[in-house]
Amino acid sequence: MSDWTPPSYEHDYFVVHTFDVPNAQRTKHTDAHLVRIVPLIQQGIVKFAGALLTPTSKTTDSDTLAKTAGSILIVRAKDLEQAWEIVKQDPFYASGEVWDHERTVVTPAFFAIPEVKFD
C-alpha cells in the first residue's frame, strides 16, 4: 500500500482547456489578455496558464509562441459558473478572435500533485 495521502484543499479548482479559432488574432489581443490575467495570477485566482502548441511544435522551439493552438489554465473559483465568468471576461474569449467558444471546456479538477516545477 502506498504512503501517499491525497492533498486537502480550501478552494475549488477548474481546468480551462480551449482551442484557438482558425487564423486566431492572438497578437492583436495579447496586451489586453495580459492586463486582465496578470492581476488574477497575483491574486491567486489563476494558478497556471499557458499555450497549447500545434502537434509538430516543441516547447524548446525558438518560435514556440508563433505556433499556438489554444490555451490551458487552472483557475480557483467558488463554482463552475464563476470559473466560466473568469473565462468569458478574458479578451481572448470575449473578442471571439482567439479562443473558440465551441471548443472551450471548463471542468472541476482535483490535483493529486499540487505543485509542479518546470526547468
Buried (B, 14 or more C-beta within 10 A) or exposed (E): EEEEEEEEEEEBBBBBBBBBBEEBBBEEBBEBBEEBBEEBBEEEBBBBBEBBBEEEBEEEEEEBEEBBBBBEBBBBBEEEEBBBEBBEEBBBBBBEBBBBEEEBEBEEEEBEEEEEEEE
